[in-house]
Amino acid sequence: MTSPKISLNKLGEYLTASPARRRRIVHDQKDPRPFITARYMDAREVIVDFLASGKTDDNKLVMRAKALRSDSSGTEFARQDRIASADAIESFLEVADQIELADLEVVPLDNSTSAEMQIEGVSVSVRPDVLFKDAMTKDVVGAVKLHFPKSTPLNENAAKYVSTTLRVYLTDELNSVTADHRKCYVVDVSTQTVTCAPKSFKKNMSDVAAACEEIRARWELGA
């Protein structure tokens, strides 16, 4: 039997989902389809580069979205994914000014990089899209986690769970002593919503731990 695991964004959804949807989430995490092409890769790359540049050139994002829409090469899936990425890039631009970068160094992270934390026997894949470091001390102070799918948006409570867990990941796994809850962002691109981690985190992390206990139990019972 494989060990229980879940992505951070799916964990946020799980915490606010119906019982039937919770069962489906665990089933899909335990028995994923053999081949799932990663979606929104173009949007993720463009947005991360934009943040790393200090958000200096909005027009570059606009032109990139236009180029993606005009590219008719490849399969129908590839074309649809490029259009979805273009939509995501334009949606992100509407809320980009809510992410404060003053005095911060933006460190892009490869989406294939493993970034996990163990919670009640469940391996949670956190994978921030970027880290923020203090420009002077180089200490990790924050991060951004992007969420793209239109079909499963993160509601307010789900986003708070994700941002809280992201903050705890920085302190517990990256040993950050200067992590700032105001700089731990979850961006739901499709709904143009930016959520910072709340100052108080113990209650949220208690809920996260309880959810992971339930996920582990469902996993062991066959979901």
C-alpha positions, 0 to 999 in steps of 0.5 A: 500500500502506498503512503497517504499523500495529498497536495496542499491545494487539494488539502485546502479543498478537502477541509471545506468539501462535502463528505462525498467530495472528500471521499473522491479527493482521497480516491483520486490522490490514492489512485490517480489516472495513469497519465495526467498532463500538467495544465497551466504550465505556461501561465505558471512560468510567466507569472513566476518570471513576472514576480521574480522581475519585481513586477516591472513589466505588465505589458510583457504578460499581456503580450505573452497571453496574446501570443498563447492565444494566437498559437494554433499548433499542436493538439486540441488539448494543447491549444485549449491549455494555452487559452486557459493559461492566457486567461489565467495570466490576464486574471493574475494581472488584475490582482498582482498589485496585492502582492507586496515585493518591497525590500524582498528578493523573489526566488522562483522554485521549480515546480518539480522540486519536492517540498513536503511536510508530514502532518499526522502521517500524511505527506503534504506536497506544499511546493510554493511557486516562489519564496520571498527572502529579505533583501538584506539578510537573505532570510526566508520571510514569505512565499506565494502559492498559485491555484489555477483550476476554474472547476475547483476554486478555493473558497475563503476558508480553504485559502486560509487553510492553505496559506496557514499551512504554507506559513508553518511549512516555512517555519518548520521545514525551512527553519525560517524564524522571520516568516511573516504571515502577511507575506504568505500569499495564496492566489486563486487566479480564476477568482482573482482572490489573494489571501494572506495567512492569518496572524493566528494559526493554531486553530487552523493547523488543528483543523488541518491535522484533524483532516490529515488524520481523516485522510490517513484513515480513509486511505487505509480503508481504501478511500 
